[in-house]
Amino acid sequence: MFIAAVTTAALALFCTAASAGTYVATTFGYGSGSAHMSGGAIPSKLDASGIVASGEVGYVSNGSLYGVHVGALASFGDAAGLSGKTKTLECPAMYCGSDVFQVDDVSGGFVGTARGLVGTSLFGGKLFVAADGGAAYLQIADAQSYTDSPAWHYSADKSGIGYVVGARVLYNISSHWSAGVDYSHVSVDVGGAGYSGPGYHYYGGTTMSADLGSLVVAYNFN
C-alpha cells in the first residue's frame, strides 16, 4: 500500500535573497517508500516506488534576520505513479493442490502538504539553502486478490494526516526564475478501515512512509 507522499510529497520551494516573495513552482521526481501494517491478511510490509509530480505556492520573507529567511508553502501533487505489488504464498500445493498466492497491488493518490521553512542565501544571493517541515495529507488505494479464486477480493481507498520534513538547494537563474533539487520525507497514518469486496476485510492500522527526490523549477512574482 502506498503513498507519502508522503510528501510526496510534498515538494519544492523558490527563494533567493535577491528575489524573495510570492512564488509558484512545479516539481518532478522519484519516490520510494513502504506501508507497514499492524495485522490482518495484508503482508506486514509492502514496498512501492515510482514517479511523483507536484505544484506549489508559497511566500518567503524579503527581509532577513542575521541572514536567515523564513516563509510558508503549500504543495499539492499526484503520487499515483508510486506503486507496488507483492505476492505472498497463502497455501502450498501439498495442501491446496496448487500453490495459492495472495496478491496485493497498491498505489498512491493525492498528496498535499502545508509547511513552514527557514533558509539562508549564499554567494551573493545566487544560492538558497533551506529546511522545512509541517503537515501532510495522503490518499492511497489498495486491491487484494487470490490466485485460486478471482471472485475473492477486496479493495480499499483510505487517507490520513501525518508529517513531512524536507530540505532543498536552489539556484537563482534570473530575477524571476529559479531551479534546483528538493528532498522530502513523508509519514502518514492512514488507519485501517474503508475496505469493500467479497474477501477478507482488513481493519489493522497502516502507516505509509516515503522518501521523495525532485527537480524544482520556480517562478517568483516580485
C-alpha positions in Angstrom: 0.0 0.0 0.0 1.2 3.5 -0.5 1.6 7.0 -0.7 4.0 10.0 1.0 4.0 11.2 0.0 4.2 11.4 1.6 5.5 14.3 0.5 5.3 13.0 -1.6 5.1 14.6 -1.0 5.4 17.4 -0.7 7.9 19.2 -2.8 9.6 22.4 -4.0 10.4 25.9 -3.0 11.6 29.1 -4.5 13.6 32.0 -3.0 16.9 33.8 -3.1 18.0 36.9 -1.1 17.7 38.9 -4.3 14.2 37.7 -5.3 12.2 36.6 -2.3 8.4 37.0 -2.1 5.4 35.1 -3.5 6.2 32.2 -5.9 4.8 29.2 -7.7 6.7 26.0 -8.5 6.5 22.7 -10.2 8.4 19.5 -9.4 9.1 16.2 -11.0 11.0 13.3 -9.4 11.2 9.8 -8.0 9.9 8.4 -4.7 10.3 5.2 -2.8 8.6 4.0 0.4 6.7 1.4 2.3 3.5 0.6 4.0 3.6 -1.1 7.5 0.5 -3.0 8.6 -0.1 -4.0 12.2 -2.2 -7.1 11.4 -4.7 -8.8 9.1 -4.3 -10.6 5.8 -2.2 -7.9 4.1 1.6 -8.5 4.3 3.3 -6.7 7.2 5.3 -4.6 4.8 4.9 -3.6 1.1 7.4 -1.5 -0.8 6.4 1.0 -3.5 8.3 3.3 -5.9 7.8 5.4 -9.0 7.3 8.9 -10.4 5.9 11.8 -8.4 4.9 15.3 -9.5 3.5 18.4 -7.7 2.8 22.1 -7.8 3.5 24.6 -5.0 2.7 28.1 -3.9 4.4 30.0 -1.1 6.0 33.0 0.3 9.5 33.7 1.6 10.3 36.9 3.6 12.1 39.7 1.7 14.0 40.8 4.8 16.3 38.5 6.8 17.5 38.3 10.4 21.2 37.5 10.6 21.0 36.2 7.1 18.0 33.9 7.8 14.8 34.0 5.7 11.5 32.4 6.9 8.4 31.5 4.9 5.4 29.2 4.4 4.3 27.0 1.5 1.5 24.6 0.4 2.1 21.8 -2.1 -0.3 19.6 -3.9 0.6 16.6 -6.1 -0.2 13.3 -7.6 1.6 10.2 -6.2 -0.3 7.8 -8.5 3.0 6.9 -10.1 4.1 5.4 -6.8 3.0 1.8 -6.9 4.0 -1.6 -5.5 2.9 -5.2 -5.8 3.6 -8.2 -3.7 2.7 -11.9 -4.0 2.5 -13.9 -0.7 2.2 -17.7 -0.6 -1.0 -18.4 1.3 -1.3 -22.2 0.8 1.3 -24.5 -0.6 0.4 -27.1 -3.3 0.9 -30.0 -0.9 -2.2 -28.8 1.0 -4.2 -27.0 -1.7 -3.5 -29.0 -4.9 -1.7 -26.0 -6.3 0.1 -23.0 -4.9 -2.3 -20.3 -3.8 -1.0 -16.7 -3.6 -2.4 -13.6 -2.1 -1.7 -10.6 -4.5 -1.6 -7.1 -3.0 -1.5 -4.2 -5.6 -1.3 -0.6 -4.3 -0.7 2.9 -5.5 -0.6 6.4 -4.1 -3.1 9.2 -4.8 -3.4 12.8 -3.9 -0.7 14.2 -1.6 -0.7 17.7 -0.1 1.4 19.5 2.5 1.4 22.7 4.5 4.8 23.7 5.7 6.9 26.4 7.3 10.5 26.9 6.1 13.7 28.5 7.2 16.7 29.1 4.9 19.7 31.3 4.1 21.3 32.8 0.9 24.9 32.2 -0.2 27.2 33.5 -2.8 25.6 37.0 -3.1 22.1 35.7 -3.2 22.6 33.2 -6.1 22.2 30.1 -4.0 19.4 29.4 -1.5 19.5 26.5 1.1 16.5 25.7 3.2 14.8 23.2 5.5 11.1 22.8 6.0 8.5 20.8 7.9 4.8 20.6 8.6 1.7 18.5 8.0 1.0 16.1 5.1 -2.3 14.6 3.8 -2.2 11.4 1.7 -4.6 9.2 -0.1 -3.9 5.5 -1.1 -5.6 2.8 -3.0 -5.1 -1.0 -2.4 -6.5 -4.1 -4.1 -6.1 -7.6 -2.9 -6.9 -10.9 -4.7 -6.1 -14.6 -4.6 -4.8 -16.7 -7.5 -7.2 -19.6 -6.9 -10.4 -17.5 -6.6 -10.6 -14.2 -8.7 -14.0 -13.5 -7.1 -12.5 -13.5 -3.6 -11.0 -10.0 -3.4 -11.3 -6.6 -1.7 -10.3 -3.0 -2.4 -9.6 0.0 -0.2 -9.4 3.8 -0.6 -8.0 5.4 2.5 -6.4 8.7 3.6 -4.8 10.3 6.6 -2.8 13.2 8.0 0.8 12.9 9.1 4.0 14.9 8.8 6.6 16.0 6.3 10.2 17.2 6.7 12.5 18.2 3.9 15.4 20.2 2.5 16.3 21.8 -0.8 19.0 23.8 -2.6 18.0 26.3 -5.4 20.0 28.4 -7.8 18.7 31.9 -8.9 18.8 31.8 -12.7 17.3 35.3 -13.2 15.3 37.9 -11.3 12.2 35.6 -11.6 13.3 32.1 -12.3 15.0 29.6 -10.0 15.8 25.9 -10.3 17.2 23.2 -8.0 16.7 20.0 -6.1 14.4 19.0 -3.3 14.2 16.1 -0.8 11.1 15.3 1.4 10.3 12.6 3.8 6.6 11.9 4.4 4.9 9.7 7.0 1.1 9.3 7.3 -1.1 7.0 9.4 -4.0 6.1 7.0 -5.8 3.9 9.5 -7.3 0.5 8.8 -11.0 0.9 7.8 -12.5 1.5 4.4 -12.4 -1.9 2.7 -15.1 -3.4 0.5 -15.4 -6.7 -1.5 -16.2 -10.4 -1.0 -12.9 -11.1 0.6 -11.1 -10.8 3.9 -11.7 -7.3 5.4 -8.6 -5.9 7.0 -9.0 -3.5 9.9 -5.5 -3.2 11.3 -3.6 0.1 11.3 -1.5 1.1 8.3 1.4 3.7 8.3 2.7 4.9 4.9 6.2 6.5 4.7 8.2 7.6 1.7 11.3 9.5 0.6 10.9 11.8 -2.4 13.6 13.4 -4.5 12.7 16.0 -7.2 13.9 18.6 -9.6 12.3 22.0 -9.0 11.5 24.9 -11.4 10.0 28.0 -9.8 8.8 31.5 -10.8 8.8 34.5 -8.4 6.3 37.2 -9.0 8.3 40.1 -7.5 
